[in-house]
Amino acid sequence: MRQTIIILILFLGVVGGGYFVLNPGGVYDNAAAVEMREIVIDDGESTVTRKFSRDVMNERSEIEIETDTEKSLLEEATTTEADNPTPIAVPVEDEETQDQSIDLSEDEKMRTLVLRDGFVSTEPKKDHVFLCEETATSESTLRKPWIQRDLWYPNLKLKAEGEVYRKNANFIVEVNNEVRTLAGNTLPDHATGAFPVDSSSRVFPYTTERSSITTHLLGITLPANPEKADAPTCVPKGRIGIMLSGASLYSAVTPQGLDAGAHALEDMCGGSPDANGMYRYHRESPCIVEEGHEGPASLLGYALDGFGIYGSVENGQKITNDDLDSCHGHTHEIEWDGELRNMYHYHATDEYPYTIGCFVGSPVPN
């Protein structure tokens, strides 16, 4: 007689301050670091419900077992499923949190990216950041529900809430002879989340970033017609470019050497203030490119070596790392200062390192 196990699919919610991420292999309460599940055993004739809990931090388990059949079925459920967790997030439906529910299709929810913690190198290398600073990658002490082992789920990542507009944002781009001047106060021209993040926010337990957004004098001159250097140059952990929104672009690496796309705090536009209050992105912002953009990729901003940074969609197709070199760019015809030119440029992609892996030109002092 065929025996099957049905793992009950529970909901994602906030209970007693704990944030739950649902797995077919279990439900994790990140406040208590306890995995809990309810298993229905169906042996073809009858069903019985048994509870299972596991203290993730101390690796202790408690399972209700009454028969040998249940024992074998429960062992299968708590090893095979737990070894291959697949997070599923379902929106909370109570009145207090209904406005924060995730309105995504199942395919969008389950879209995954490879986690690239520690993917830095001492030379240009595909899918890595050629980093100037030596760094020892330290594992994050915050267990984030959108990160599962070596994968992370960008559409399930919690965002800083709020919608704040700043009327004093200013940014100009001027080209004079062979020089491009970027000037402003580093505030973005779009709305941001409310920073610092309030302690009542759902994302608060998963970030140590507590800064407010402040203004910073920006005045950078770049070559208007950049050329490749004899060899690629390393990038810093901090600013690697200026985007057309007026805000800064930082590299894909956090100060701890982690994958910033997965770990760094982000608002609805993909940005947040650094420790000094400078608003920055680590990857492509949805607030710079028009939604549903078609045709050639859009210019998003300028790298510190003067080359352009373009969007991740070109002629309706997503650009991937396979299309780009170790510095995250390539050469073909683009629109540059109102003219079509065959020249090198960087592209944003969904994959790490997201924008720039190394500089092909000579970067200006940051």
N, C-alpha and C positions, 0 to 999 in steps of 0.2 A: 504494500500500500504506500503510495507516494507521500512523503512527508515534506511539508513546506514550512517556511518561516515567513511571516509577514511582519516587517518592521513598520510600526505605526509612524506616519509622518505627522509630526506635531508642528506647532507654529513658532515663528520667530517673535520674541516679545521682550518686554522689560518687566522683570518680576523682582521686587525687592532690591532694585538697583542693579541687578544682574542682567547682562545682555546675552541673549541666546542665539546661537547659530545652529540650525538644524542639519543633522547628517543622517542619511539612511543608517549609518552606524552609530548614531547617538546624538544627544543634545548636550551642548557644552554651555555651562553657566560660567562665564569668564570672571565673574566676581568671586565665585567660590572655587573655580577650577575643578569642578566636579562634572563628570560625564554621567548623564542620566538617560535611561531609555525604558520604554515599555514595549515588551515583545509579546506578540500574539502567536501562539504555537497552534498550528493546524495540522493534525495528523490524519486528516481525511474523514474522521468520524466526529470529532468534537474539537472545540477550541478552548484554550485556557490562556489567561493573561498573567505574565510574570514580570516583576520589576527588576531592573539591573542598574546598579550605580557603581561608578569607579572614581576614586580620588586621583585625579590626573597627576597632581604634584607628588603624592606619596605612593602612587601605584598600588593602592588598595582597592579591592573589589568586593561588592556585596551582591549576591544573586540569590533570588528565591528559587529553590529547586526542590521538587517533590518526588520526581521519578527519574530513573536512569534515562528514559527517552528524552525528558525535558533537559537533562544535563547535557546530553550529546548535542541537542539542537541549540541550546543556549551557548555552548562552547563554540559551535560553528558561527553563530551570529556575532559573538563578541570578539572573535579573532579575525575571521575573513573580512567582515564588513569594516571593523575598526582599523585594519591594516590598510584599507583603501578608502578613506573617507571622501565623500563627495558632498560639499556643502550645498544646501538649498536654502534660500531665504524666502520667507513668506511674510507679507506686510502685516503689521499689527492692526487690528480692526477696532480697538477701543477708541473712545472719543479723544482722549488726551494725546494720543500719538498718531492718529489717523492721517494728519497732514504730513507726517514724515514717512509714510509708507512708500515702498519701492514699487513703482509701476513699470515693470519690465516683463517682457515675454520670458518663457522658460529658457529659450536659447540665449537671450541676452544675459540672464542671470548666471548661466553656467559658462559664459565665456571666460577662459582662463589665460593667464600669462605666466611664463616661467619666472620664478623668483630668482633674482640675480644678486643676492647678498655676496659681497666680496669679489665681484667680477671687475676687478681693477688690474691693470697691467703696467709694466715698465717700458712698454713699447706699443706701437699701434697694433691692435688686435681686434678682430671681428667680435661683435657682441660684448665688448669690454669698454671700460673707460681708461684711457692712457692718462693716469693721474699724476700730477706734479708732486703732491705730498705723499710721503710714506704713511700708510694707515694700517692699523691692525683692526680687522673687522671684529666688532663685538656684537654678540647675539642680542637681539632686542629682548628686554625684560618684560615688555608688554605683549601679552598674547592677543593678537588682533584677529577677530573672527573672520575677516575676509582673506586671511593668509592661512593656507593649509599645506604644511610640509614644504614642498618645493614649488608650489603653485600659489598664485593669488588671483582674486576675482575682482577686477576693477569696477564692475557695475554693482558690486555689493559693498564697496568701500564706503564707510560712513564719512559724511562731509561736515565741515563747520557750517552751522546754520546761520540764518540771517541774510539780509540784503541791504547793504550800506553803500550809498552813493556819495562821492566826494567831489564837490563842485570846484575845488581848487586844484584838481589834477591838471597838469599841463605837460606837453611834450611836443617838440618840433624836430623835424629832419630837414636839413639844408645841405645842398650840394653846391660847392663853389670850386671850380676848376677840378682838381684831383682829390679834393677833400670832402668827406661827408661828416657833418656835425650833428650829433645827437645831444639834445639838451632838454632838461625838464626837472621834475621833482620826484620821480620814481613812483608816483601814485598812478594806478591804472585808470583808464578812461571808462571802465565798466564797473558794475557793482561788485562788492566783495562780501564775504561772510562777516559776521560780527566777531571781532577780535579785541581782547583775548577771549577764548572760548569760555562760555559760562559753565559753571560747575554742574548745572542741570542738563547740559547738552548730552546727547547720546554718545558723542565722540569724545567727550572729556576724559573718560577713564583710559582711553587708548592713545593719548598723546601727552608729552611733557612740555609741549610748546605753549607758552603763556604770554607771548608778546602782543602788543598793539601795533597797528600800522602807523608809521610815521613818515614824514617827508625827508628826502635826502637829495642834496644838490647833485644833479647829473650833468656832466659836460664831457663828452667823449668825441674825439676826432678819429675817423677811420679812413682808410684809402677808399676812394670812390670806385676805383677799378682794381680790386685786389688781385694779387698774383700768388701762385703757389710758392712756398718756400722750398729749399733744397730737400728738407725732410720734415715730416709732421712734428708738431709740438704738443706737449702735454697740456691738459686742462686742469684748472683748480677745482676744488670742491665747491667753491662759491660761484660768482657770476661769470658766465661764459658768453653772454649776449644781452642785447636789449631788444625787446619786442615792440611792435608797432602800437601796442596799448600804452606804452610808456613805462611798463614794469620790467623788471630784470628776469633773465633766464639763468638758472643755476644748473650745474651739472647733475647727472643722475645718481650721485653718491651723497649720502648723508654724512655729517661729521663723524659718525660711527662706522662708516664704510658700508652702509646698507643700501639696498635698492630703494632710492627715494620715491619712485613711483608707487611702490607698495607701502612704504612706511611713513613718508612725510605727511603732515597734516595738509589737507586741501579743502577749499570751499567749492562752490558750484562752478567756479571758473578755473579750478585747478591750481589755485595759489594760496599762499599764506605768508605772514611776516616771519623773517628770520629772527635771530636773537637780538638784532639791533633794530628791529621794526621795519626792515625793508621788505616790501611785498615782492614775492618772486614765485616763478613756476619752476618745476623740474621736468615738465613734459608739455606737450601741446595743449593749449587752452581752448576749450570749446567756445570761449567768448571772443576770440580773435577772428576765427574763420566763420564765414556765413554758413548756416546749416543747409545741407543739401547742395554744397558747392559742386559745380561741374566745370569741366574744362581744365586748362593747365593749373597746376598747384598754385595756391596763393602764397604770396610773400608774407611771412609772419613777423620777421624781424631780421636783425643783423648780428652775426657772430663778432667777437672782438678782433678777429683777423680781417673783418671787412666783408666776408662772403655772406650771401643771403641764406636765411633759414626759411625753407618753404614747407607747406603743409603736407599732411600724410595722404591726401587724396589727389590723384592726378587723372584727369579724363574719366572720372567715375570709378577708378580702380584704387584700392588701398595699396600704398607702397609698403614694402616689408624690408627687413634687414637684408634679405637675399638680393634686393635690388641695389644695395649700396655698398660702399667700400668700408674699410676699417675705421675711417673717421666719420662715417655715417653720411656720405654724400656721393655725388657722381656728376658727370658733365654731360649736358645736352642743351638744347636751345631753350632759353627762358626769357621772360620779359624783365629787363633791368633798366631802371630809370627811363621807362617809356620806349625802350628799343628792344628788339629781339636780338639776343646775343647767345652764342654758344660758349658757355662758361660753367665752371664748377660751382656747386651750391650744395648746401646741406638740406636734409629732409627730416621732418618729424615722423616718427612711426609709433605704433602702439607698443612696440617691443623695446626693452632696454638696449641701448642707453638713451632711447627716446628722441634725442636731438643731435648731440655732438659727442663723438667718441674721442676725437683729438682735433687739433687745429691743423689745417693744411697750409694756411698762410702764416704770417707773422703777427701774433696778437699784440695789441697795444697794451700798455700798463693798465691794470684794472683799478 
